[in-house]
Every structure is written in C-alpha cells, then in structure tokens.
Amino acid sequence: MSVRKTLAFTVGSLAALFLSSSGMAADAVSPAHVAAPATTALTAAPAAAPTAPVASGTLAASATGPAVVQALAREGVTALQPFDTGVKDLAGYAGLAGQQPVAVYVLPDGNGIVGTRIGADGKPLDVERVTKLIETPLGEAIWSKLGASQWVQDGKKDAPRIVYTFGDPNCPYCNRFWEAARPWVDSGKVQLRHVLVAVIKADSVTKAAAILSASNPSAALTQNEQKFRQGGIKPARNVSKTVAQTLQSHQMLMAELGFRGTPGIVYRNGKGVVERTNGMPPPEALTAILGAR
C-alpha cells in the first residue's frame, strides 16, 4: 500500500481545532493514535507530542508565514506547504505531524482551523491536494529513519533495489518472505535490509542478539533462515545493553510506521514512491515489491 493510499481523512475531524493567531496549545495538533496500519487518518484529536521527521520543504517559523502556521512549525509540524483551496480569503497549508497528514486553514482574521474541510455533498475536500504535497516528504522521512536503523544486509551491496523488512527471528511469515525473495536477492537485483525486532517468543530477544552480535550478522541471519524449521540460530547467552536498546528502538519504529506484526515491508515502487505493506505478500504482489525477476 503506497504512502498515498494510506492517507485518509476522517469525518471525525469535523471537530476541528481553532488556532488563535497569537499561538496554540502545546498538544493541539499532535496526531491521534492510528488504530489500523493500512490507514493513516487526519484527525484533530490531541495525543502525545509527535516526533518530527526531517523533510525538505519544511516551513519553519519566519516573518513571512501566518502566525498560526509559524506556531505549528514550532510545535514540530513539518513539510508545511501552501495549497489553493479555491475559496477567496481562505488559505490552505498541508503538513506532517509525525506520520500524520495535517490540513490547516487560515481565515481572513488570522485564526486557523486544523481538520478536514467537508463539501456540501458531505465528502471531504482537499484530499488530493494535501496528499500530493506530503507524499514525498513523508516517504523520504520514513526511508531516512529506516536507513538510520541497525539493519542487517541480505544481498549484494550494490543491488539496484533496496527493500526494508521488519522481522522477528521466530516469525514463520518472515521466513517465508525470505525464501520467496531468494531469486531476486541471489541474482543481485535486490538487497533486503532486515530490521530485527523481538516480539513473538521469549527467545526472540536472544536469537536477535545472536544475529546482531555476530562477527558477520548477514551470515548469522542467513543461518537462522536456512535452519528455521530446525529451530533457527542458537540463542545468545547474554543480551548486551546496546543490542537491547537497538531492539527497543526498532520496535518503536515499527509501531510508528503503523505495522502491527511481522513482516513489515517498506519499499519504493517503480516510480520511486515509498510504499508499505504488512504481512507475507501474496505471490502476485512480489513483483511490485521486489521488481521484475
């Protein structure tokens, strides 16, 4: 499912937040918890403060932007860009609050509304406008965060296509995806980057530690997958603080990106757009994820 496809606007955000031109509450535009990984909803419900990705095109607080937009930027909303609402004296801005798309409307009096604009037919407006503006910065932010994780390389270093996959050493569906990807990986067309988590069994932590602490993590991961039906890699006796912190950060990142289980797969499609899919892909979806064989 592409970043574009995962962005949806909910009628629940009709309870829009009104922002004063003099400022705003610290948690006013924080994203609501996403209940399902397939949908990232734009709502105005308050929640924990977002972690702001670094994205190009960010409108920082400046003397040129409306005060309410400057306030949003100070609160961590990124990639703020104006769009034409088609209504005189109603300015629109699209941005990102963490992984959430945010639509902001600035009124002639300087006040602002965060939420979804609904047309006379009861349908949300501006979905396409906001989606197009935030699709690239959201995708690049996701890609950057994955690149900064402690992933394990599976495939040639110079493979033209990279695919990230969140996996647990005890996950049978992760093993099935690993096996299904062999023709692409072995031919040098795809490099899988395994972002390990430990969420399935008690020894997932020690097995992940055995891989991450190995002198050759790639070989250790291959051993686990090849011997999966025999129990996989031998668990490590101890888990270092560094490995424990790595696994915790990976699990937090997995949740942040909306994955509820493993494997969680992130890739670029043929147009370079970042897409996400959860679970073992059906055979017909492998070409979209891994490219032509």
N, C-alpha and C positions, 0 to 999 in steps of 0.2 A: 504494500500500500504506500503510495507516494506521500511525501510531505504535503503536497497539495491536497490529496484525497483525505488526509487525516484531519484537515482543518474544517471545523464545522461551527456554526453559530447557533446558539440555543435561544429559544424564545424566553427561557428563564432569565436571560439578561435584560429583559424589559425593565427589570428593577434596576435601572441604570444609576450609576453614581454621579452626582452632580459635583463638579470640582469648582471651587472658587478661584477666581483669577489671582487671589492672594496666596494660595497654597493648597495643600491637601493633607489628609491623614497619612501616616506612615505606611499603613497596611491597606490603603484604599483600593489599589489596583493589583494586589497580589493575586496570582492565578488560583482558581479553585482546584481541588484535587480531581484528577482525571480518573473516572471510575473504570473506563474501558480503554485498553491500549489502542484500539482501532480508531478512536475519536479524540481529538483534542478540541475541547469546546471553549468558545469565547464567552466567559461569564464575568459578571461584576462582583461575584461573591468573594468576600475577604478571606484570606488564608495566610499561611506563613509567607514571609518575605521571599521573593523569587531570587534565584541565582541568575545573574545576568550574563548571557554569553557575550563574547566579544564579537561584534559583527560590523561589517563595513556599512557605511551609510548611516551610522548612528547620529542622531541629532542630539548633541549634548546641550546642556543649559547654556544659552547665549542670549545676547541682547536682541537678536533678530526673531526668535521664535515666540509664540504666545506664552504667557506666563504659566498657563496650566500645562503646556507641553514641556516647558522647562522643568516644572515640578515633577512630571512623570519621568523625565530623563534622570533627575536627581534620585528618584526612588528606584532606579535600576531598569526601567523600561528602555529597551534598545531598539535600534534599527527604525526609529521613528521617521516616517516619511509622509509628506502631504499627498492627498489624493483629492480629485474633484468629485464632490458629492452631487453635482448637478443642481444644487439649490443655492440661490443667491444668498450671500452673507452667512452661509453655513460651511465652515472649513472642516475638512476631514483629515485625520492622521492615522496611519497604520503603524503598529509597533509590536514588539515582543516583550512579554513579561515572563521570563524564564522560557518555557516551551509553549507559552500561550500566545495566540494572536490577540491583539488588542486594537479595537477601533475607538478613536477619540473624536468627538465632535466639539468644535469651538464655536460658541454662539457670538452674536454681534456684541454683546455686553462684556465679553471676555471670559465668561464662565464656560465650563466644559462639561460634557457628558461622556462617560465611558460605558459602552454597551453596544447593543445591536439596534440598528435602525430598522423598523418594520414598515413595509409599504401598506397602501390602502387595501391590498388584497390579502394582508396578513402574512406575507412572506418576507423573510429577512432581505435587506438590501446590502449592497456593497461587498458581498462575499467574494466575488471575483476580484474586485479592486484590491481588497486587503490581502487576499491570498497571493496574488501576483507580486505584491510589494514585499511580503515577508517570506516567501518561499525560499529564495536564495539565501538570505542571511540566516534563516532558521536551519536550513540544510548544512550550511558551512559551519555553523556553530556546533551542530551535532557531530560533524566529521572531525572538527578540531578537537573536541572533547574525547572522542574515541582514539584519535591519534596520540593523545597525551596519556592514555591508559597504558598499563603494562601488559600489552597483548603479546601472544606467542605466535611467532611466524610459522605458517604452514604453506610451503610453496616457494617458488623462486623469488628472489629479492626484486628482480626487475620485471616481474609479471605485470602485464598491462592493465589488469583489472584487480582491484582490491575489494574484498568483502569482509566486513567485521561480523563476528558471531559471538554472542554471549552464550557460554556453555558451562555445564557442571560436569565434572569427571564421571559422575554416576548417571548422567542423563542418556537414556536409550535413544531418544529422538535426536540428540546432538550427535550421537554416534552414527545414526542413520544418515544425517546430513553430511557428516564427514565422509562416509562411504560413497554417497551419491555424488559428492563433489570431486572424487578422485580423478575422473577423466580430464576435467578442466585443470586441476592442480598439477597432476603428473605431466600434462602436456606443456606446462609453463604459461598457460593462459590466465590463470587466476592464483592470487595469493590470498589464502584465508588468514585472518588475524583473529585468533581466539582470545576473547576477554573472559577469563575464568571467574566463576562465582562458585559459591558452596552453599546450595540451598536445598538439596534433595535428601541426603542421608548424613548421618553423624560423621562418617569418614570422608565426606566430600571435602572437608577442610584439609585433612591430612593428605588426601590424594592430590588436591590442588597444590598444596605446599610441596609435594614431591616433584611436581612438574615445574613450578615456579622457582624452586630452589636448586634444580638440577644444573649441572655444568652446561648441559645442552637442553634447554627447555623444549625446543622443537622436537628433538628425538624422544624426549620423555613423553610428550603429548602423543606422538605417533605410537609409542609403545602402549599407552593407555587405550588408544582407539583400536589398535590391532588386536589387543588381548581383552577387549571389553567383555566379551562373553565368558571369559575365564576369570573375571573379577577386576581386570584392568591393572593399572600400575600399583605397586606396593606402596601403601600409605607411608608418609614420613613419620618418624618417631616424634619429632617436635615441630611446632609451627613458630617461626620467628615472628617477632613483633612487626617487622617490615612486611612479611607476607600477610599477616593478619590484617594489617592496615590496607594493603593492596586489595585483598578480597572484599573488605568492607566498602572501600571506595568504588569498586566495580559493581557491587550490589546496589549501592546508592545511585550510580549512573544508570544501571539497568532500569531501576524504578523511575528515575527521572525521565527516561526516554519512553516510558509507557509500557515496558514489557512486563508481563505477569508470569512468565515462565520461560523455560529454555527449550530450544534455542531462540534467541532474539537476534534477528539478522538485519544488518544495515548495509546498503549497497548503493551504487549510483546506476541509474538506468542508462539506456542508450543515449539520452540527451544530457546526461551528467547530473540529473536531478537526484537528490538523496531520497531513498525510499526505505521503509521499514516494514518488516513482516515478522510475525510471531509464530513459532511452532515449525514443525517439519513441513517444508513446502511440498505441494503435490508435484508429481513428475513434470506436468506441463508448465509449472512456474520456474523450473530450474534454469531454463534458457534466459528468462528475464533477469534472474538474479546473477547467474554466472556467465552469461553471454553465449555466443554461438560455440558449439563444440568443434 
